């Protein structure tokens, strides 16, 4: 469970990292941003929110699954949910989220032309 909680804290820190970018846009003002920088900041903020939200939801799902296994099979818990498996599950969520982000970006780039 500690691995999942550490991952959840990491994802939450990732989501709070969006605040300085948002404040930069507010302080700079929309009239000071060029079209290219506006597109870039929109792209960055879109990916940032997508990755953070997806990782947050999947991490909470992993915690729910881990608790389900702990309640359903308490005697076999350490056999089923070993540290190696937990690390693999967290790595899988990060990998699939990044792949989903790249696929989403490919579709956006394809249809924006």
Number of C-alpha atoms within 10 A of each C-alpha: 13 10 14 19 14 12 20 21 14 15 20 15 12 18 18 14 13 15 12 10 14 13 11 10 15 10 10 11 10 11 7 11 13 10 11 9 11 14 12 12 16 12 13 14 16 13 17 17 15 18 19 21 17 18 25 21 14 17 23 15 13 19 18 12 13 18 15 13 17 16 11 11 13 13 11 11 16 12 11 15 16 11 14 8 12 18 15 12 17 18 13 12 19 18 12 13 19 17 12 15 18 13 12 14 15 12 11 12 10 9 8 7 5
